[in-house]
Amino acid sequence: MGDSTVHLRGGLVVSAEAVRLLNDLERRDVKIEITRSSALRPQPAALLTDRDREGLLKHRRELVALIRYIDRLKFYDHGRAVDRR
C-alpha cells in the first residue's frame, strides 16, 4: 500500500507518513530545529528511536517544508501578521 498524501493550503503536499512522524515527535516533546543548511536537529536526541531516525532521514525534505509551513502559520492570524512575543 502506498503512502497517502496531505495537501495543505498554499500548495504544499507532503506524505501522511511525514505528518504522522512530526505529530508523534511533538507528542513526545521532541523539538526539531532546522539548521542553516536545512539539516534537522531533533532535541532531545535521546528520545529518538531507530524508527524515528529512519523516518527523519527518509522524510527530511518534507519535514523541513512542513516545519517551515507551520512556523509561518504561527505568525499569521486570519491573514494579518500577529506579534507572538
Residue pairs with C-beta under 8 A, 6 or more apart in sequence:
3 15
3 16
3 17
4 15
4 16
5 13
5 14
5 15
5 16
6 13
6 14
6 15
6 16
6 19
7 13
8 14
8 69
10 69
12 65
12 66
12 69
14 59
14 62
14 65
14 66
15 59
15 62
17 55
17 59
18 55
18 59
18 62
18 63
18 66
19 66
21 52
21 55
21 56
21 59
21 63
22 32
22 63
22 66
22 67
24 52
25 32
25 42
25 52
28 47
29 47
30 42
30 43
30 44
30 47
30 48
30 52
31 42
31 43
32 40
32 41
32 42
32 43
32 63
32 67
33 40
33 41
33 42
33 43
34 40
34 41
34 64
34 67
34 68
35 41
38 60
38 64
39 60
40 56
40 60
40 63
40 64
42 48
42 52
42 56
48 56
56 63
74 84
75 81
75 82
75 84
76 82
